[in-house]
Amino acid sequence: MKIIDFAKKMDLYQLYDSKDDIEIEGVYIGDLLSIVMSKAKMNYAWITIQTHVNIVAVAELLDLSCIIVVEDMEVEQETIEKAKEHGIPLYKSKESAYETACRLQSMGIK
């Protein structure tokens, strides 16, 4: 699924939305950066409650499709600016990680 379609269908709040047509091939849920680095895969959407600027570095390192911050967590402005700088789509949701993951699965993203 392409990220443009994905963001609209998920009704995500866009903190930064890339203009690139990025493919989403899977999803990973996690908050401990070292575990995310060892488990998430290229072109995955990453669901987390982490908001620190380092999430952008992890997403860039792994070539993740996007970051979805859940639970209506407040995202630091520095993180948003870093996402823009590196072209990493960054979204926010009021839903829990579980609810977000269920919606992704219903869209065929596992």
C-alpha positions as CSV (number, residue, x, y, z in Angstrom):
1,M,0.0,0.0,0.0
2,K,1.2,3.5,-0.8
3,I,1.7,5.9,2.0
4,I,-0.6,8.6,0.5
5,D,-3.6,6.2,0.6
6,F,-2.5,4.8,3.9
7,A,-2.5,8.1,5.8
8,K,-6.0,9.1,4.5
9,K,-7.6,5.7,5.3
10,M,-6.1,5.7,8.8
11,D,-7.2,9.2,9.5
12,L,-3.8,10.1,10.9
13,Y,-2.8,13.5,12.0
14,Q,0.1,14.5,9.8
15,L,3.1,16.0,11.6
16,Y,5.1,15.6,8.4
17,D,3.9,13.9,5.3
18,S,6.4,13.1,2.6
19,K,5.5,13.9,-1.0
20,D,7.2,10.7,-2.1
21,D,5.1,7.7,-3.0
22,I,6.5,5.3,-0.3
23,E,5.4,1.7,-0.2
24,I,4.4,0.2,3.2
25,E,5.1,-3.5,3.3
26,G,4.6,-4.3,7.0
27,V,4.4,-2.9,10.5
28,Y,6.4,-3.1,13.7
29,I,5.3,-2.0,17.1
30,G,7.9,-1.2,19.8
31,D,9.3,1.5,22.0
32,L,12.7,0.3,22.9
33,L,15.0,1.7,20.2
34,S,17.5,-1.1,20.3
35,I,14.8,-3.8,19.9
36,V,13.2,-1.8,17.0
37,M,16.6,-1.6,15.3
38,S,17.0,-5.4,15.5
39,K,13.4,-6.4,14.5
40,A,11.9,-3.8,12.2
41,K,12.4,-4.1,8.5
42,M,12.8,-1.8,5.5
43,N,9.5,-0.3,4.3
44,Y,7.7,-1.1,7.6
45,A,5.4,1.4,9.4
46,W,6.6,1.8,13.0
47,I,4.1,2.3,15.8
48,T,5.5,3.8,19.0
49,I,4.8,6.0,21.9
50,Q,8.4,7.4,21.7
51,T,8.6,11.0,20.6
52,H,12.3,11.8,21.1
53,V,14.3,12.9,18.0
54,N,16.2,9.6,18.0
55,I,13.1,7.8,16.5
56,V,13.8,9.6,13.2
57,A,17.4,8.4,13.3
58,V,16.2,4.8,13.8
59,A,13.6,5.2,11.0
60,E,16.2,6.5,8.6
61,L,18.7,3.8,9.5
62,L,16.2,1.1,8.7
63,D,14.6,2.8,5.7
64,L,11.2,2.6,7.5
65,S,8.2,3.9,5.6
66,C,6.9,6.1,8.4
67,I,6.5,6.6,12.1
68,I,3.1,6.6,13.8
69,V,3.1,8.0,17.3
70,V,0.1,6.7,19.2
71,E,-1.8,7.4,22.4
72,D,-1.9,11.1,21.5
73,M,1.6,11.6,22.8
74,E,3.0,15.1,22.4
75,V,5.8,15.0,19.7
76,E,8.7,17.3,20.3
77,Q,9.2,20.1,17.7
78,E,12.8,19.0,17.3
79,T,11.5,15.5,16.2
80,I,9.2,17.0,13.6
81,E,11.9,19.2,12.2
82,K,14.3,16.2,12.0
83,A,11.6,14.1,10.2
84,K,11.2,16.9,7.7
85,E,15.0,17.2,7.3
86,H,15.3,13.4,6.5
87,G,12.0,12.9,4.6
88,I,10.6,10.5,7.1
89,P,6.8,10.7,7.2
90,L,5.6,11.3,10.8
91,Y,2.0,10.8,12.0
92,K,0.1,11.0,15.2
93,S,-2.9,9.0,16.4
94,K,-5.2,9.2,19.4
95,E,-5.6,5.5,19.2
96,S,-3.6,2.9,21.1
97,A,-0.9,0.9,19.5
98,Y,-3.2,-2.1,19.5
99,E,-6.1,-0.2,17.8
100,T,-3.7,1.2,15.2
101,A,-2.3,-2.2,14.5
102,C,-5.8,-3.7,14.1
103,R,-6.6,-1.0,11.6
104,L,-3.4,-1.7,9.7
105,Q,-4.2,-5.4,9.6
106,S,-7.7,-4.7,8.3
107,M,-6.0,-2.8,5.4
108,G,-3.9,-5.8,4.6
109,I,-0.7,-4.5,6.3
110,K,0.8,-7.1,8.6
